Amino acid sequence: MSTAPGYSIDPKAFWADPYPDLARMRAEAPIAFVPELGATLFLKRDDIYECEKNVAVFSSDQPGGLMNVLMGQNMMRKDGEAHMAERRVFFPAVSPKAVREVWRTGFEAQTTEILDRLAPQGEADLVRDYALPVSGEALKLLTGLTNITYQQMDAWSQAMMDGIANYTGDPAIEATCHAATAAIDAAIDERLPELEARPDTSLISVMLAGGLSLEQTRANIKLTISGGQNEPRDAIAGCIYALLTHPDQLTLIREGRATWRQAFTEYCRWVSPIGMSPRRVAQFFTYNGVEFQPDERVFFMFGAANRDETHFAEPNRFDLTRDTRASIPFGAGPHFCAGAAASHTLVADVALPMAFERLTGLHLPRPGAAQFGGWVFRGPLSLPAAWNA
């Protein structure tokens, strides 16, 4: 255990709203050991920015970590050349160029179909009925798992997210996660003959063609589903919530004084969809007076870093005019999210502008009915909305 000061949390309250505790820790113990999580948390943006790059000490290689145990060792749980070798094969399928030239057209077509079904209804839960299918259908295209439904994609993603955040060891959550990963393997197996006969630009096809083993491909597809479904889903619905509850900020966009991309980047600072990234201490190390022992667990708390008062004035305020360059919603080191370009395009260039264009008069009849949850991953659980049918 590190020598960091201890800080206790109520896990249920922390899941419901981590920001009060994160603010106290930033102020009182910016590196703190939380016994309920069995980990030392880094809370300040600059500490995380520096230490996340020090992979010799803060390693992503976590043999006993929940992600490795439940999903297989993907490139996010490797360091150095082992990480980069897989990333080099993976990245071309989701690079800014690929997103611009290959995927955006598909994102737009699928979102149009979803809105065509949704618009005449006049009301819906925008998490369940808009953000979830938009994200799921996009991820089916990117991964190559076009043989499944978006509902399956979301359920599998959520099961894995719950599994790798299951630090209290709930056996039911673990069993659900195992069932999801087995179903993903079966779906990949079903697609293999077609993709081998007719290779395409999907991740399964690109990784296998690039020389990754089937085991590596499976693990990286699970990684992609785990983060690639919930983060855009949560950001789409969350951005809509933020703009509708801050009409002055929506007016900035409508008057051309701010952009949808500014809304996305500020939302990802304000409510970080990816709130934490775990690391294993690889060797004895002292940082800012705190001693770390080998094999102990560290959490880099992006959700805390993105509200660090050192960099963001009034950090709890949603403000599209804010300079967000210091925020780190996608990480800061060599494990910076490879799918960031796809997320930016899907959310800011497609899902947000199309929703506000098609769902005229969009509003929240009961803003307080919107429910948020999570700290490892955070977003709206429901968003009841209405518009002019």
Secondary structure, DSSP 8 states (H G I E B T S, - for coil): ---S-B----HHHHHH--HHHHHHHHHH-SEEEETTTTEEEE--HHHHHHHTT-TTTEES--TTSHHHHHH---GGG--HHHHHHHHHHHGGGTSHHHIIIIIHHHHHHHHHHHHHHHGGGSEEETIIIIIHHHHHHHHHHHHS-TTS-HHHHHHHHHHHHHHHT-TT--HHHHHHHHHHHHHHHHHHHHHHHHHHHS--SSHHHHHHHTT--HHHHHHHHHHHHHHHHHHHHHHHHHHHHHHHH-HHHHHHHHTTSS-HHHHHHHHHHHS-SB--EEEEE-S-EEETTEEE-TT-EEEE-HHHHTT-TTTSSSTTS--TTS--TT--TT-SSTT--TTHHHHHIIIIIIIHHHHHHHSTT-B-S-GGG-EEE-SSB-EEEE-EEE---
